[in-house]
Amino acid sequence: MVNVEQLKYTVNRMPVTMVSEAVLELRLDGLVLEGKTPFNKLHFNTCFAEIEALFQRAGYHRPLDVVGYQGLLYALYDPGRWDAVDVLRWLKEFTEAAATQAG
């Protein structure tokens, strides 16, 4: 099992190139889904300050926030462009549409 210090160490040593796709999505849409970030829920729960610092090193200097939908999916977003409730609604619709296509 990885402890908090190991998680923070990993995030702090993560190459900026690993977050470049997420930075591009944030610049374009202000919102990036779980599949396009190199982080998982555990990272966000324990290392959010380090993740913000990594995004700043990658050139994204706006504030960030993260929200998850029922433990199924999360999104990293720019709170200056999105409201958390709107992101949650979008994640709900996205999850339901994916379930409909799969089923």
Secondary structure, 3 states (H helix, E strand, C coil): CCCHHHHHHHHHCCCHHHHHHHHHHHHHHCEEEHHHCCCCHHHHHHHHHHHHHHHHHCCCCCCCEEEEECCCEEEEECCCCCCHHHHHHHHHHHHHHHHHHHC
